[in-house]
Amino acid sequence: MWDVDERANKLVRLTADYIRLAKKNLRGLDYVYKYHDGPNRKERNGSESEALNISRNEVMPRAKMFLKILRGE
């Protein structure tokens, strides 16, 4: 059975792990979203994974809005 509380807790724990990994690697918060694609994953041509582009172009520009919603502001 699918447990929404368990899934939410797992997502929070993974996000916290990705934040710690980004800090350890001296990376910005844009890498937190990228890490779900694999912290060391590169595209075949050697460039960063597409997830980093998605993070920078789609996720990070909306981050402040998401945080306001989550805080109930």
N, C-alpha and C positions, 0 to 999 in steps of 0.2 A: 504494500500500500504506500502511496506517496504521502509523505508527512511534510506539510508546509513549514512547520516550525523547525524541523531538522534541516530542511533545505536552506532556510533563511540563516540559521546558525552556521551552517557550513559556508555559505556565501560570505558572511561576516568574517569568519576565521580565515578563509582564503584571501579576502581583500586585505586583512591585517598582515598576513604573511607577505603579500605582494608589496605592501607599503614598506615593510621592513627590508625586503629584498632590494627595492628601488633605492632606499636610503643607504643600505650597505654598499651598493654599486655606484653611489653618488649620482643617481639618476633622479629626474623630476617625477612628479605625480603622473605625467603622461605615460610613464612606463607601467603603472599599476594595471591599466587596462591591457596593455601589450602582453604582460606576463601570463594572462590566461591562455594565450596562444603558445606558451612555452618560453621560458626566460632566455633561452639561447637560440631560438629558431630564427633562421635567416631564409630569405627567398633564394631560389636557385641561382640568381645572378649575384648573390652575396650581399644584397641590400637588406635593410631591416624588414621584418615581417609586415604584412599589410595591416596587422592589428595596431602597430604604432602609428601608421597614417590615419587609421580610423580614430584612434585615441586623440590625436592632435587636431583632426579636422571635425570630428563629430562629438566626441565625448567631452573633452576638456572645455570647449566653448560653452557647454551647457552645465558644467559641474556646479557653478554657483547656484543656478536655478534648482538643480536637483537637491542640493543641500538645504536650501530654503524650504522646499516642500517637505523634506524629511524632518526638518526641525519645526514644522508647523507654522512657519512665518508667513 
